[in-house]
Amino acid sequence: MSISSPHTPNELSGDARLANLGYRPQLNRVLGLFANFAVAFTYLSPMVGIYSLFVLGVGTGGPAYVWLTWVPVLGMLLVAFVFGELASHYPVAGALYQYSKFSVGPRYGWFVGWFYGIALLITVAAVDTGVVSYVTALTHNWFGWNFDPTDHLTILLITVGLLIIQTILNITGATVMGRVAQFGVYVEIVGTLGIAIILAIHGFHHGLGFLFSTQQVQHVASNPLGLDFGGHWLTGAALIAVLAPVYIFYGFESAGDISEETRDAGRQVPRAMRWALIWGGISSFILIASLLLAMPSGNNPVGQTVDGGGVPFILGQLPSWLQDFLLLLIIFAFFSCGTSVQGAGSRLAFSYARDGALPGSAFLSAVHRRFKTPVNALIAGSVVSTLFVLLVFASPNHDVKFGFVTYPANTNALVSLVSFGVSGIYLSFLLTVIAAIVARRRGWVPEGQFRLGRWAWPVTLVAAAYLGLMLLNVVLPTGLTSPRGYFNLDWITLLVMLAVTLVGVLVFMLAHPVRDIRQHLSDADGPSGAERAQPQPSTD
C-alpha cells in the first residue's frame, strides 16, 4: 500500500509519522519527556565526566579551566538545535544515521551511523571499565577485599559483570531503561549539586577570586603535569584544558535514538536534547567550582591536588561514612551512564538492521514479542563491548615504533581505542550537521514541531564551525610530549579513526546496503538528491 500522506510531520502522531516514513511501529512507545531527558542526561553524565577528567582539567588549565565549561556547552547547544529540527522531522530510532540518510543519501548516512555506532560501543567499554577503581575501593572499605583496580583480570570481571546486568535491564523494556536513567538523574543531582553543598558546609579553602587564577600552570616549572605551554594560557593551556569538558558534553543526541519509544517524540526529543545540555552545564560548573574551592590552601594547591589523585583527594577530607556513600553514588552514575549508552546503541543497530544495512540484519532487527526491545542487537553490542574490554590485556612495557608513529609504553590498547569515543562522536556530529546543510541547500523545509526558522542558516553554520574546530583540536598530532599528547597520544587517535574507517568500508562492501536502504527513503517532505529514491511501497 502507499505510504504517502497528505499530512505534514507537524500534524501526525508518532506512529503515524513513522508509517509515513515507511516503518511499522515495533518498539514500545512508553517514555515521556522526563524519561527521554533522563537517558540523554545520564549518557552525558556530569559525574562520570568530572570524576574522570578533573585532574586533566585542573592540571592543564588551573582553576580558571572551570570557565571553559561553557565553550562546549554553548557549541553543542547550537548542534542540539540542528539535531532537534532533524529529530522533530524524522522521529525515528537511529538518530544521526536516519537524519543523514534522509538528508543526503544511503552511503553518506551509513558511514555517519557507522562512526557513531562504533563510538557508542567504545563508550560503553570505557564507562564500565572506568568504574572499576571505585568498585574496588568500596569493597575494600566494606569487606576488606584488596582487589587491584589496575589488574587486567579484575577489570575484565567487574566490567563483564556490569555489562551483563545492563544488558538484562535493557532487554526487559524501555520502561526499565527509563527508570534506571531517571534514578540516575537523582543520583547526578546529589553527586553534583549535593556534593557542592556538602563541600561548602565543610568549608572552602579559597575565595571566588581563586576561580579566575591559573596558578601559573602555563609555565612548565609550575605545571603539575610537567606540560610546557610556553607561558601562554589563553592560546596555549586553555586550548588543551577545554578538552576536559569537551569529553563530557555529548550524549544528548541519544534522546533521538529512542524516538520510537517516546510519546510525542517530535516535540519532546528536541526539548530533552536542550535540557540535557543546559542542566549538564549548570551542574558541571557548580561541581567543578566547588571542587576547586575545596582544594587545599598553601603555596601549590593545584600540585597537591593533582599529586593526590584529584577528586578522591579532595573528598578525602569528608567523614569516612560519607565517602562510602559518595562511592555508591559514583558507581551508580557510571552504571546508569553505561546503561543509557548501551540502550541508545542498540536502537541504532536495530535501525540499521531494519533497513537491511548490516550483515545479519534479520537477526539484529528482531524485536522481543513481550518486551518490545531489540534483544539481539543488545546482546551483540554487549559482546562487541566485551571484546573491546579485552584490549586492556594488550599493553606493551616499552615504546613501540612503527614508521613515524610511536606507541607509548604502558598504554593499553583500550585507552587508545577510547580516543575514538570522542573523536568519532565529533566526526559523526559534524557529518550530520553538514548533511543538514546539504538538505537545506536542496530545498528541504523542516515541518516538525521544532523549527529554527530564520535562524536555521546561522545556527547550522556556526555549529559546523564549532564541531570542525574542536574535532581538529582533539585529533591534531603534536607529539607525545606535547600537552595534547595527554589526550590523543599524538598520531594514535588519527590512526584509530583510519582503522575504523577501513573496517567500515569492508563491512559496507560485505553488506551491500544501498539497495535495501533506498527502500526506506520515502518521505514526501524530505529533500531531493542524486542518491534519493522515489517513494516506494512499504516492505515491512
N, C-alpha and C positions, 0 to 999 in steps of 0.2 A: 504494500500500500504506500501511498505517497506520504512523505514526512514533511512536506512543505506546509506552512501555516500562514494564515493572513495576519496573525498577531505578531507584535514586536516582542522582544525579550522582556520588556518592562511590563507587559500585560499577562505574561504566562506564569503559572505556578512552577515550582521546582521540577516536578516530574513531567509536566507538560513541556517545559523548556528543554528538558533532557530528551524527550521524544522528538522535539523539533530539530535537535542536533543529531538525531539518528540512533539514539540509545534507549533501551528499555531500562526502567529502574530495577536494580538488583540489590543494592545496598539498603540499609535501614535508615530512613530519614528521621532520626530521633534527637539530634543535637540542636540545642538552642544557641543563642548568641554567647552566653557565658561559657558553655562547654566548648564552642568553637574557638572563642578567645583563649580559653584555658590551654587548649592544645598548642596554639601558637605561642602563648606566653611561656609555657613550661619548656617548649623547644628552645626559645630564645634564652630562657633561664638566667637571670642576672646572678643568682647564687653560684651556679656552676661556672659561669664565666669569670666572675670576680675572684672566687676562691681558687681558681686555677691560674689566673693571669695577673693577680695583684703584684707579685714580685717583679714580673717583667715590666709592668706599667710604671711602678714607682722607681724601679731600678734604672729604667731608660729615661724617664721624664721628670722624676722627682714629684713632690706633692702637686705641682701645677698640672700634672697629667690628668687630674680629675676633670679639668675643663675641656679636655679633648674628647670626653664622653659625648659631647653634643655634636661633634663632627659626623660620626656615623649615624647618630640618631636622626639628625636633620637630613643627611644624604639619603638614608634609607626610607625616611618618611616620604620623600619625593618618589622613590621607587614604589613604595606601598600605594601611592596614589595611582601610578601607572598600572600596577598589578590589580588594584581594586577595580579599575574601569574594565580591565580584561576579565576579571573574575565575575563581575556583575553581568557581563555579556555572555560569558562562557562558563556557567556554574557547573563544571564537570570535574570529576576526580582526575587527578594527574596534573592539575595546575599548569606549571610552566610548559610542560610538553604540549598540552592541549592549546594553550594560548599561542605558542609559536607555530604549532601545526596549522591552526586555522588562519593565522596571520600571514605566514609565508608559504608553507608547504610541508609535505611529508618528510623529506630528507632533513630539512632545517630543524623541524620540530623534533625529529627522532634524536638528533645529536644534542639538542638542548636538554631533552629529557635524560639522555644517557649521562651527560656530565652531572646533572642534578642528582640522578639516582645513585651514581657511584659515590658522590659526596655524602648523601644521606646514609648509605651503608657504612661508610668510613666513620661518619659522625657517631653512629650507634656504638661502634667498636671503641672509639676514642672516649666517649662519655662513660661507658661501662667499665673500661679499664681505669679511667680517672678516679673512680670511687674506691678503688682497692685500698689505698693508703688510709682512707677514713674508716673503712670496714675493719681493717687490721688494728687500727688504733682503738676502736670501740670494743672489739673482742678482747683486746689486751686489758682495757680498763675494767671490763665486766667479768671476764673469765680467766684472766691471767695468761691467755694464749699469746705466744710470741711468733706470730707469722711474719715473715719478711715481705713487706709490700713490693720489694724490687725482685723477688724471686719469680721466675717465669712461670713455674707451675702454680704458685699461689695466684698470680694474675689470671692465668687461664681458668682455674677452677672457680674463682669468685665471679669472673666475667661470664662464663658459661652458665653458672647458676642464675645470675641476673637475667641473662638472655632467655632462659627457659621460662622464668616467671613472667617476664614481659610478654613473651610470645603467647603464653596461655591466657593472660589477661586480655590481650588484644584480640585473640581468637574468639573470646566469649562475647564480643559485641562492641559496637560503637559506644553504647551507653557506659560500659565498664571503662573503656578508654577515656571517655569524657569525665567519669567520676574520679579516676586516678589523676587526670590533669587538673580537675577542679580542686581536689585536695592539695595538689602540688602548688596551686596558686596561693592557698592559705599558708603553706609552708614557706613559699617565697616571701610572702608578706612578713612573716615572723622572722625569717632568716635575713631579711634586708632591713626593713624599717624597724622591726623589733630589736635587732642587734644594735642598730644605730641608737635607739633609745637607751638600751642597757649600757652601752659604752658611754653615753652622755651622762647617765646617772652615776656610773662608776667614776667618771671624771676624765675629761680630756686633758692632755698634756700640752696642748698648743692652742693659740688663738686663731681666729679665722684668717688672719694675715698669712699664716703658715701655708694655706692652700694656694697662695699666689707665688710661693717661693719655689725655686728649682733646687735649692740646696747644692748648687754648683755641680749637678750631675753631668752637665755638658762638658766638663773638664775631666780628662782621663784620670788625673790624680785623685779626684774625689768621687769618681763614679764607682758605685759598689760592685758593678759587674765588670769593671775594667774596660769599659767601652770608651772610644775616643770619638767625640763629636766635633772636635776642633774648636771647642769653646762656644759653639753656636747652639742655642736652644730651639728657637723657632724654626730655623732652616736645617736643623740637624737632629737634635734629640726628639723634638715633637713629631717629626716625620716617622720615627720608629715607635715612639711611645703610643701614638694614635692606633697602632696595630693591636694593642691590648683591647681597647673597646671595639675595634673593627671585628675582632674574633668573637665578639659577643652578639652584635646586633644584626642577626638574621634569624630565620626560622619563622618569622611572622607569615611568610608565604604558605606555610603548612595549613593555614586556615582554608586556603583554596584547594588543597589536596583532599580535604574531607567535605567538599561542597555537596556531594551527592548524599551525605548523611546529615546535612544541616538544613533545618527548616528556614524557608525564605532566604536561601543562600545568596541570591542576587543582591539583597540588601545587607544581610548580616556579615558575610565574609569580608567585604571591604572595611566595614566598621571594626571587625575583630583584628584585621591586619594593623590598622592605625592605632588602635588602643593597646595592642601588644607592644608596639614600639614606644608609644608615649609613656605608658606606665613602666615599661622596662627601663627607659631612660631616666625617669624620675627616681625609681627605686635604686638603680645602679649609682646614680650620682650621690644620693644620700648615703648609701652604704660605703662607697669609696671615700667620701669626705669624712665620714665618721671614723673609718679605719685609719685614715691619715692623721686625724686629730688625736687619735688614741695611741699613736706611736710614741715610744719613749722620748723623753726630753733629753737634752745633752748636746754635745758638740756634733754628733753624727747620727741622728735618728734614722735616716734612710739606710745607712750602712748597717746599723744594729738590726733593723727590721729585716733587711734582705738576708743578712748572715743568719738570722734566727729562723728563717723559713717563711716569713711573710705573715699571712693571716693567722695560722696557728700560734705564732709567736705573740701576736697582739692579743689574741683571745686567751692566751695562757695566763693572763693576769686575773681572769674571772675565776669564781669558785669551781671546783672540780665537777660538782654535780651539774652545773650549768654548762660546762664544757661538753659533758656527755650528752646533754640534751641537744646542744648545737651539732654534735656529731650525727645524732639521729636525723636532725633536720637536713643537714648537708647530704647524708646518704639518700634520703628520700627525694631531695631535689635532683640529684643525679639520676635516680631511678625513674622519676616521673619524666625527666627530660628524655632519657633514652626510650621510654615507652612511647612518648609522643612522636619522636623522630621515627621510630620503627613503624608506628601506625601510619604516618604520612608516607613513608617509603613504600609500604605495602599497597597503598592506594595508587601510587604512581605505577608500580609494577602491574597492578590489576588493570589500570587504564591503558597501559602499553599493550598488555596481552589481549585485552578485549578488542583492540584494533588489529590483532594479529601481527604485532610489531616485534615480537621476540621469539626465539626458538622455544618450543614447548608452550606456546601461547594458550593452547586449550587447557593445559594443566594449571598454568599460573592464573588464568582468568576465572577458575572455578570459585563459586561462592557457596559457603555452607548454608544448607537449607534452613537450619534453625537459627543460627547466629547472624546470618546475613553479612559475613565477613569473608574477605579473600584469604582463606586459610592457607592454601598452598603458597601464595605469594608471601605470606608472613613467615612460613616455615623456611622457604627458600632464602628469604632475606636474612633470617637468623643464622642459617648455615653459612652464607657468604660472610656475614659479620664475624662469625667464629673463625673462619679461615683467615680473615684479616688479623684477628687477635693472635693467631699462631705466629704472626710475623715478629712478635716480641722475642721469639727464640733466636731470630737472626740479628745478632749484634756483634759485629767484629770488634776485637780488642785492640785494633790498630787502624790507622788511616788506610783506606783503600783507594788507590788512584787508578782511574781509567781515562786516558786521554787528558784533557784539561780539567777534568772534574775530580774532586776529592770527596770521598765519602768519609765523614768524621768517625773516629774511633768511639766505641761505647755508645753508639746511637742505634737503637734497634730499628728495624725496617718499618714497624708500625708508626713510629714517630715521623719518619719520612713520609709515609702514606697519609698521615693525618694532615699534613700541609695542604693536601688536595681537598680536605674537608672545608677549607676556607676559599682557596683559590678556585676550586670547582664551583662553589656556590656563586662567587662573584662573576665567574665566566658565564655560568648559565643565566644569572640575573641580567648581565649585560646583553647577552644574545636575545633574551626575551624583550628587553626594552627596545633593542634595535628592531625586533620583529614588530613591536607596536608602531615604531616609526615607519617601517615599510608598509604596514597595513593602512596607516593614515594617509601615506602618500598615494596608495592605490585607491583611496576614496572610501575607506571604511568609516562608517559613522556609528559609534557606540550607542546602543539603545538599551542598556541595562539600567538598573535603578540608581547606579552611581556613575556620574559622568563629570568630566573635568571641564567641559565647555570650552570657553575661550582660553583657559589656562592650559589646555592639553599640550600644545606645542612647547611652550617654555618649560613646563614641568618635565615633560618627557626628555627634552634635550639636556636639561641640567642634570636629570637623573642619570642619563647615559654618560655624561661627562664625569660625574662623581664616580660611577662604577668603573669607568675606564681608568681614571687616575688612581683610584685605590687598588684596583687589580694590579696595575703597574707597580705600585708601592709594595704590594705583597710579594710579587714574584721576581722583582728586579734582582739579578745576581750581582752582589757587590763584594763577594769574598767571605770565607768562613769567619775570618777575624773581624769583619765589619759588624756594626751594630745590627744590621738587618739579618746577618747570618744567624742570629739567635732565633729568628722566626722561620726563614726559608731555607737554611742550610745551603746557601749560595745557589748552585745550579740544580739542586736536588728537586725543588718544587717544580721547576720547569720540566725536568726530565720525567717526573711523575705525571705531569699533565700530558706530555707527549706519549707516555706509555698508555695512559687511559684512553687517549685518542686513537692510538693504533689498535688497541683491543676493541674499541668501539667500531672501528672500520671493519674489523674481522667479523664481529657479531652482526653488523649491518649486512655484510655480504652473505653470511650464512642464513640470515632471516629473510632476506628479500622482502622487506616490509612495505615498500612503496605502494604496490597494487592494493594490498589489504587496507592500508591507511587511507587511500583515496576513497574507499567506500564509506569512510566515516568523516567526510569533509563537507557534508551537506549542511548548509546554513544560508537561508535566503538573505540574512542580514550581514553576512561576512564579506570580506574583501575579495576581489578577484585577483588572480595571479597565474603565472605561467604553469605552476605545478598544481593548481587547484582543479579538481574535477567538477563536473556539473552535478547537481543534486541526484543522488541515487536512491533507489528503494532501500529501506532498512533490511539488513541481513541478519539482524539479531533474532 
